[in-house]
Amino acid sequence: MAQALAFSPDALIEGFNRLDNNRKIGLMVALAAVVAIVVGAVMWARTPNYRVLFANVDGRDGGAILAQLTQMNVPYRMAEGGNAILVPEEMVYDTRLKLAGQGLPKGGSTGFELLDNPRLGVSQFAEQVNYQRALEGELSRTIESISAIRGARVHLAIPRPSVFVRDAQQPSASVLVDLGSGRVLDAEQVAGIVHLVSSSVTGLNPKQVTVVDQQGNVLSARNEGSATVGLDPTQITYRKEIERDIMTRIESILVPVVGPGNVRAQVAADVDFSNVEQTSETFRPNARPEDTAVRSRQDNESQTTGTGAGGVPGALSNQPPGAATAPIAAANPPAAAGNAQPAAGGTAAAPAAGGDGTVSRQRESTVNYELDKTIRYTKSQVGGIRRVSAAVVVNFRRVDGKPGDAPSFKALSPKEIEQITNLSREAMGFSKERGDTLNVVNAAFPAGPEAPAVKPIWEDPQAMLELAGKQAGNVLIGLLVAYLVFGVLRPAVNRLTEPPEPAPDSPEAMLAASGVTIGEDGQIVLPAGAVVTADGKVVVNAEGEL
């Protein structure tokens, strides 16, 4: 057995010097390869994951973004043919905020920065065109901020103002949206785009805005058609929200009573979306005199005096008039035809004495009274609830038996059903005048499947495969490093540190052949059964000698 030598740098150097040139070169190449592989594996393991910073970047924006990333010392990569910029995952959000603070990306369209540098000598028409271009660019950027839209183009048709009202034209707009793969715009989003554009242009009616996708489909036509056929999506969503709110209130108040999972509720709401405006005018007569109010009054009085009828022509009618007599005033003269007093609004004729003439008086009185008039303007609320119907199902009560026995279920008592019904009525806002209905049923729910027990990871092959896939790279690196260290590097070091074997005719070889070894203290150790003779020879097992 060879003498054990301590592992030290001197031993490595000594062993390396004993090698021939070919072995030295091979060992150096092997060590360099091991170091290179280890360093490469470590760097590969520490390489950060890259995520998309911006996609579908315009050429001008791409150059500006790359210049800013270089200035910020942010590593980046290009993908998708240069249309996407990738940065390390942990730097995505911070980099986006910093670039947004510098106005990047600006997008493919030009906004109001087009007006930042005004030029002298620009005509009014050119200024109007530049303003329209800037407005179109700003609207395009705003629409592109919607998650489902990758790009947008806005075209505005703004007529020149005219001093003649009959020649005035209404502005219009068209919007082209480039939707992402598999993305669609619902009716609310299309309506939002339409109202966004119409509110940004003076005098633009929402009906004059057209929205088209990249396939040529007119998206705004769906909203126009829904106004005449059935309910539009907004009304359907509003009705579902009302039903969901009532259903949630019923379940939330019954769950603490019957337990979670033991109650189900469904609600149907009849919502009135009709828009009715009504104006009524009511007149009420003045029943009591004290309530009367005079608006205007007009009195006319006239008196006419003339000669009375002379009778039949002849001797009797040609008599001279008689002597005049003074009338005698009486306190209460008798009502006679010749003494009738004129009444208001009538006439009275007083014959002269002897029938010579008459006096006619006429009085007219016109009184206009104020009328008790009520004008009422009524506008019905759109989206009012006409009727609500609710159905509630409650599970049987669970009764636990003895330990080890399966639980049993028992129906609720009529009193408990009544309590649940009253709670449901209050929660849904039950109105008898409105015609609401509520039906509460107590029934046994079928036993659902038991929740699967969570298996340990070593019992779940799928989880093991997922974990192995995630850690495969690290495991391979570890195995490679272990193989290089223990399979390549360590044997090479051991070969360097091993002492050279003695020559066959050397004393050390002869001692080793006879079983004699040298101890750590330098003393010779004889094998078992060896005997030293008188002449100093060593006899091994009394059969051989050294």
C-alpha positions in Angstrom: 0.0 0.0 0.0 1.4 3.4 -0.9 2.1 6.0 1.7 -0.8 8.5 2.1 0.2 12.1 1.2 -1.6 15.2 2.4 -3.6 17.2 -0.2 -1.7 20.5 -0.6 -0.8 23.0 -3.4 2.8 21.8 -3.2 1.7 18.3 -3.9 -0.4 19.4 -6.9 2.5 21.4 -8.3 4.9 18.5 -7.7 2.6 16.0 -9.3 2.0 18.4 -12.3 5.7 18.8 -12.8 6.2 15.0 -12.9 3.8 14.7 -15.9 5.0 14.7 -19.4 4.1 17.5 -21.8 1.2 15.7 -23.5 -0.5 15.0 -20.2 0.1 18.5 -19.0 -1.6 19.9 -22.1 -4.5 17.5 -21.8 -5.0 18.3 -18.1 -5.0 22.1 -18.8 -7.5 21.7 -21.6 -9.8 19.6 -19.4 -9.6 22.1 -16.6 -10.3 25.0 -18.9 -13.3 23.1 -20.4 -14.7 22.4 -16.9 -14.4 26.0 -15.9 -16.0 27.2 -19.1 -18.9 24.8 -18.8 -19.5 25.7 -15.2 -19.4 29.5 -15.9 -21.7 29.1 -18.9 -24.2 27.0 -16.9 -24.2 29.6 -14.1 -24.7 32.4 -16.5 -27.5 30.6 -18.4 -29.2 29.9 -15.1 -29.0 33.6 -14.1 -30.2 34.9 -17.5 -33.4 37.0 -16.8 -36.7 36.2 -18.5 -37.6 38.8 -21.0 -41.2 40.1 -21.5 -42.8 42.3 -24.1 -42.4 46.0 -23.3 -44.2 47.3 -26.4 -45.7 45.5 -29.3 -46.6 46.7 -32.8 -44.2 49.6 -32.4 -44.0 52.1 -35.2 -40.6 52.6 -36.8 -40.1 56.2 -35.5 -41.2 55.2 -32.0 -39.0 52.1 -32.0 -35.9 54.2 -32.7 -36.7 56.7 -30.0 -37.5 53.9 -27.5 -34.3 52.1 -28.2 -32.3 55.3 -27.7 -33.9 55.9 -24.4 -33.4 52.3 -23.2 -29.7 52.6 -24.1 -29.4 55.8 -22.2 -31.2 54.2 -19.2 -28.8 51.1 -19.4 -31.8 48.8 -19.7 -31.0 45.6 -21.7 -33.4 44.8 -24.4 -34.1 42.4 -27.3 -36.1 42.7 -30.5 -38.7 40.1 -31.5 -41.5 39.7 -34.1 -39.3 41.1 -36.9 -38.5 44.2 -34.9 -42.1 45.1 -34.1 -41.8 44.1 -30.4 -39.3 45.2 -27.8 -38.5 42.9 -24.9 -36.9 43.9 -21.6 -36.1 41.9 -18.4 -39.3 40.8 -16.6 -38.6 42.7 -13.4 -38.0 46.0 -15.3 -41.1 46.0 -17.5 -43.4 48.2 -15.4 -40.7 50.6 -14.2 -39.5 51.1 -17.8 -43.0 51.7 -19.1 -43.6 54.4 -16.6 -40.3 56.1 -17.3 -40.9 56.1 -21.1 -44.5 57.3 -20.6 -43.1 60.3 -18.7 -41.1 61.1 -21.8 -44.1 60.7 -24.1 -43.1 57.4 -25.6 -44.5 55.7 -27.5 -46.2 58.5 -29.4 -48.0 56.1 -31.8 -48.2 56.1 -35.5 -50.3 59.3 -35.6 -49.4 62.8 -34.8 -51.3 64.7 -32.2 -51.4 68.2 -30.9 -47.6 68.4 -31.0 -48.1 69.2 -34.6 -49.1 72.7 -33.4 -46.1 73.2 -31.1 -44.0 75.0 -33.6 -46.2 77.5 -35.4 -44.8 79.0 -38.6 -45.2 82.5 -39.9 -47.1 83.0 -43.1 -49.4 80.0 -42.8 -52.8 80.5 -44.3 -56.0 80.0 -42.4 -56.8 77.0 -44.4 -53.5 75.3 -43.6 -54.1 76.1 -39.9 -57.5 74.5 -40.0 -56.1 71.4 -41.8 -53.3 71.1 -39.2 -55.8 71.3 -36.4 -58.0 68.7 -37.9 -54.9 66.4 -38.4 -53.9 66.9 -34.7 -57.4 66.2 -33.5 -57.6 63.0 -35.6 -54.2 61.9 -34.1 -55.3 62.6 -30.6 -58.5 60.6 -31.0 -56.6 57.7 -32.6 -54.3 57.6 -29.6 -57.2 57.7 -27.2 -59.0 54.9 -28.9 -55.9 52.8 -29.1 -55.7 52.8 -25.3 -58.7 50.4 -25.2 -57.3 47.0 -24.4 -58.9 45.1 -27.3 -57.7 47.6 -29.9 -54.2 47.4 -31.4 -54.5 50.4 -33.7 -57.0 53.0 -34.8 -57.5 55.6 -37.5 -59.9 58.5 -37.3 -61.1 60.5 -40.3 -63.1 63.7 -39.6 -65.2 65.5 -42.2 -65.6 69.0 -40.8 -67.3 71.4 -43.3 -66.3 75.0 -43.5 -68.6 77.4 -41.6 -71.1 79.3 -43.7 -73.0 82.5 -42.9 -76.1 81.1 -44.5 -78.1 78.8 -42.2 -79.6 76.8 -45.1 -76.1 76.0 -46.5 -74.8 74.8 -43.1 -73.6 71.1 -43.2 -73.2 68.7 -40.3 -69.8 67.2 -39.6 -69.2 63.5 -39.7 -66.5 61.0 -38.6 -65.4 57.5 -39.4 -63.2 55.3 -37.2 -61.2 52.2 -38.3 -60.2 49.9 -35.4 -57.6 47.1 -35.7 -58.7 44.5 -33.2 -56.3 42.1 -31.5 -56.3 38.4 -32.4 -59.6 36.9 -31.1 -60.8 40.1 -29.6 -64.2 41.7 -30.2 -65.9 44.9 -29.1 -69.2 44.7 -27.3 -72.0 47.2 -27.9 -71.1 49.3 -24.9 -67.5 49.7 -26.1 -68.7 50.7 -29.6 -71.1 53.2 -28.1 -68.3 54.5 -26.0 -66.1 55.1 -29.1 -69.0 56.8 -30.9 -69.7 59.2 -28.0 -66.0 59.8 -27.5 -65.6 61.0 -31.0 -68.9 63.0 -31.1 -68.0 64.7 -27.9 -64.6 65.8 -29.2 -65.9 67.5 -32.3 -68.1 70.6 -32.1 -71.6 69.9 -33.6 -71.0 66.3 -34.3 -74.0 64.1 -33.8 -73.4 60.5 -32.6 -75.5 59.3 -35.5 -72.9 60.7 -37.9 -70.1 58.5 -36.5 -69.3 55.2 -38.2 -67.1 52.6 -36.6 -65.6 49.8 -38.8 -63.1 47.0 -37.9 -60.2 45.8 -40.0 -62.5 43.2 -41.7 -64.8 45.9 -43.0 -67.6 45.1 -40.5 -69.7 48.1 -39.5 -69.8 47.9 -35.7 -71.9 51.0 -35.1 -74.8 49.6 -37.1 -75.5 47.0 -34.4 -76.4 49.7 -31.9 -78.6 51.5 -34.4 -80.5 48.4 -35.2 -81.0 47.3 -31.6 -83.1 50.5 -30.9 -86.0 49.2 -33.0 -85.8 45.4 -32.5 -86.2 44.2 -28.9 -84.0 45.4 -26.1 -80.5 46.7 -26.6 -77.6 45.2 -24.7 -77.5 48.0 -22.3 -81.1 47.4 -21.2 -80.5 43.6 -21.0 -77.5 44.2 -18.8 -79.5 46.6 -16.6 -82.2 44.1 -16.1 -79.7 41.4 -15.2 -78.1 43.7 -12.7 -81.4 44.2 -11.0 -82.2 40.5 -10.9 -78.7 39.7 -9.6 -78.9 42.4 -6.9 -82.2 41.0 -5.6 -81.0 37.4 -5.7 -77.9 38.3 -3.8 -79.9 40.1 -1.1 -82.2 37.1 -0.7 -79.3 34.6 -0.4 -77.2 36.8 1.9 -80.0 37.1 4.4 -80.9 33.4 4.3 -77.4 31.9 4.4 -76.9 32.7 8.1 -80.2 31.0 8.9 -80.0 27.8 6.8 -76.2 27.6 6.3 -74.1 28.0 3.2 -75.0 25.9 0.2 -78.5 25.3 1.5 -80.4 28.0 -0.4 -80.9 28.8 -4.0 -82.8 31.8 -5.4 -83.8 33.0 -8.9 -85.4 36.3 -9.7 -87.2 37.6 -12.8 -87.7 41.3 -13.1 -90.1 43.0 -15.5 -88.5 46.4 -16.2 -90.3 49.2 -18.1 -88.0 50.9 -20.6 -90.8 52.9 -22.2 -90.2 56.7 -22.3 -93.6 58.5 -21.7 -94.0 62.3 -21.4 -97.5 63.6 -20.6 -98.9 67.2 -20.1 -102.3 67.6 -18.6 -104.3 70.9 -17.9 -107.2 70.8 -15.4 -109.8 73.4 -14.8 -111.8 73.5 -11.5 -114.9 75.7 -11.1 -115.0 78.2 -8.2 -117.4 76.5 -5.9 -117.3 79.0 -3.1 -117.8 82.8 -3.5 -114.8 83.6 -1.3 -112.6 81.6 -3.6 -113.6 83.7 -6.6 -111.1 86.2 -8.1 -112.1 88.8 -10.6 -109.7 89.3 -13.5 -111.6 92.1 -15.2 -115.0 93.9 -15.1 -116.7 96.2 -17.6 -120.0 98.1 -17.1 -121.8 99.9 -19.9 -124.9 102.1 -19.3 -126.9 104.0 -22.0 -130.2 106.1 -21.9 -132.4 107.1 -24.9 -135.2 109.6 -24.9 -137.8 109.8 -27.8 -141.3 110.7 -28.8 -144.0 108.1 -28.1 -146.5 106.8 -30.5 -149.2 109.3 -31.6 -152.0 106.8 -32.2 -154.2 106.6 -35.2 -154.1 109.7 -37.3 -157.3 111.8 -37.0 -158.9 114.4 -34.7 -158.0 112.7 -31.5 -154.4 112.4 -32.2 -154.0 116.0 -33.3 -154.9 117.4 -29.9 -152.4 119.8 -28.3 -150.4 118.5 -25.4 -151.8 118.8 -21.9 -150.3 120.9 -19.1 -147.2 119.6 -17.4 -147.5 118.1 -14.0 -144.7 117.4 -11.4 -144.4 113.7 -10.4 -145.1 112.8 -6.9 -142.3 110.6 -5.4 -143.5 107.9 -3.2 -141.5 105.9 -0.7 -142.5 102.6 -2.2 -144.1 103.1 -5.5 -146.1 100.2 -6.7 -144.5 98.1 -9.4 -146.2 99.2 -12.5 -145.4 98.6 -16.1 -144.8 102.4 -16.6 -142.5 102.6 -13.5 -140.3 99.6 -14.1 -136.7 100.1 -13.0 -134.0 99.1 -15.4 -132.1 96.1 -14.4 -128.5 95.5 -14.9 -127.9 94.4 -18.4 -131.5 95.2 -19.5 -133.6 98.2 -20.7 -136.5 100.2 -19.2 -139.0 102.5 -21.0 -140.8 105.3 -19.1 -143.7 106.9 -21.1 -144.0 110.7 -20.8 -147.1 112.2 -19.3 -149.9 112.1 -21.8 -148.0 109.6 -23.9 -145.9 112.2 -25.6 -142.4 110.4 -25.2 -140.4 107.5 -23.7 -137.0 107.1 -21.9 -135.0 103.9 -22.6 -132.0 102.9 -20.3 -129.6 100.0 -21.0 -126.9 98.6 -18.7 -124.4 95.9 -19.6 -122.0 94.4 -17.0 -119.2 91.9 -18.1 -117.2 90.2 -15.3 -114.2 87.9 -16.1 -113.2 85.6 -13.2 -109.8 83.9 -12.7 -110.0 80.1 -13.4 -108.5 77.5 -11.0 -106.2 75.9 -13.6 -103.6 73.2 -13.0 -101.0 72.3 -15.6 -99.1 69.1 -14.8 -96.1 67.8 -16.8 -95.3 64.1 -16.1 -92.3 62.1 -17.4 -92.1 58.5 -16.5 -88.9 57.1 -15.2 -87.1 54.9 -17.7 -86.1 51.5 -16.3 -88.7 51.4 -13.6 -89.6 48.0 -12.1 -93.1 46.9 -13.0 -93.1 43.5 -11.4 -90.7 41.1 -9.6 -91.0 37.3 -9.3 -88.8 35.4 -7.0 -88.4 31.6 -6.4 -86.5 30.3 -3.4 -85.5 26.7 -2.6 -84.3 25.8 0.9 -82.6 22.5 1.7 -83.8 20.2 4.5 -82.3 20.7 7.9 -79.3 18.5 8.6 -79.5 16.4 11.8 -76.3 14.8 13.0 -76.7 11.4 14.6 -74.4 9.4 16.8 -70.7 9.4 16.1 -69.9 7.3 13.1 -73.5 7.4 11.8 -74.4 9.2 8.6 -76.3 12.5 9.2 -80.0 12.6 8.3 -82.1 15.5 6.8 -85.4 16.7 8.1 -88.0 19.0 6.5 -88.5 22.5 8.0 -91.6 23.3 10.0 -94.3 25.5 8.7 -93.3 28.2 11.1 -89.7 28.2 9.8 -91.0 28.3 6.2 -93.1 31.3 7.2 -90.0 33.1 8.7 -87.9 32.4 5.6 -90.8 33.7 3.4 -91.0 36.9 5.5 -87.3 37.4 5.3 -87.3 36.9 1.6 -90.1 39.4 1.2 -88.3 42.1 3.0 -85.0 41.4 1.2 -86.6 41.7 -2.2 -88.7 44.7 -1.5 -92.0 42.9 -2.0 -94.8 45.1 -3.2 -98.4 43.8 -3.3 -99.6 46.8 -5.3 -97.0 46.1 -7.9 -98.1 42.5 -8.3 -94.9 40.9 -7.0 -94.8 37.1 -6.4 -92.7 35.0 -4.1 -92.6 31.2 -3.9 -90.6 29.4 -1.2 -90.1 25.7 -1.4 -88.4 23.3 1.1 -86.8 20.4 -0.7 -83.9 18.0 -0.2 -80.8 18.9 -2.2 -79.1 16.0 -3.9 -75.8 15.1 -2.3 -73.0 16.7 -4.4 -69.7 15.1 -5.1 -67.2 15.2 -2.3 -64.4 17.6 -2.7 -61.3 15.6 -3.9 -58.7 15.2 -1.2 -55.5 17.1 -1.9 -52.9 14.6 -2.8 -49.3 14.9 -1.9 -47.1 16.0 -4.7 -45.3 12.6 -4.8 -48.7 11.0 -5.5 -49.7 13.3 -8.3 -47.9 12.4 -11.5 -49.1 15.6 -13.3 -47.7 17.8 -10.5 -44.5 15.9 -10.5 -44.1 16.4 -14.2 -44.8 20.1 -13.9 -42.3 20.5 -11.1 -39.8 18.5 -13.0 -40.3 20.6 -16.1 -39.7 23.8 -14.0 -36.6 22.5 -12.3 -35.2 20.4 -15.1 -32.7 23.1 -16.1 -31.4 23.5 -12.5 -31.2 19.8 -12.0 -29.2 19.3 -15.3 -26.8 22.0 -14.3 -26.3 20.4 -10.9 -25.7 17.0 -12.4 -23.3 18.4 -15.0 -21.3 20.2 -12.3 -21.2 17.2 -10.1 -20.0 15.0 -12.9 -17.3 17.4 -13.9 -16.1 17.8 -10.3 -16.3 14.2 -9.2 -15.8 12.5 -12.5 -13.2 14.6 -14.2 -11.6 17.1 -11.9 -11.2 14.9 -8.8 -9.6 11.9 -10.6 -7.2 14.3 -12.3 -6.2 15.8 -9.0 -5.8 12.4 -7.5 -3.5 11.3 -10.3 -1.4 14.4 -9.7 -1.1 13.9 -6.0 -0.2 10.2 -6.2 3.6 9.5 -5.6 5.4 7.7 -8.4 5.7 4.0 -8.3 9.2 2.8 -7.3 11.4 0.9 -9.7 11.2 -3.0 -9.6 14.8 -3.4 -8.4 14.6 -0.6 -5.8 14.6 -1.4 -2.0 11.1 0.1 -1.7 9.8 -2.3 -4.3 11.5 -5.3 -2.7 10.0 -4.3 0.7 6.6 -3.8 -0.8 6.8 -7.2 -2.5 7.7 -8.9 0.8 4.8 -7.2 2.7 7.0 -4.8 4.6 5.6 -1.3 4.8 6.9 2.0 6.2 4.8 3.6 8.8 3.9 7.3 9.2 6.8 7.7 11.7 9.3 6.2 9.2 9.6 2.9 11.0 9.5 -0.4 9.1 6.4 -2.4 9.8 6.8 -6.2 9.4 3.9 -8.3 8.2 2.3 -10.8 10.5 4.4 -14.0 10.9 7.7 -12.4 9.8 10.9 -13.3 11.7 14.2 -11.5 11.7 17.2 -13.8 11.6 20.5 -13.4 13.4 22.2 -12.0 10.3 19.5 -9.4 9.8 17.5 -11.1 7.2 13.7 -11.0 7.3 12.0 -14.3 6.9 8.3 -14.1 5.9 6.2 -16.9 7.3 9.4 -18.9 7.7 9.2 -19.7 4.0 10.8 -16.7 2.2 13.4 -14.1 3.0 14.1 -10.6 1.8 
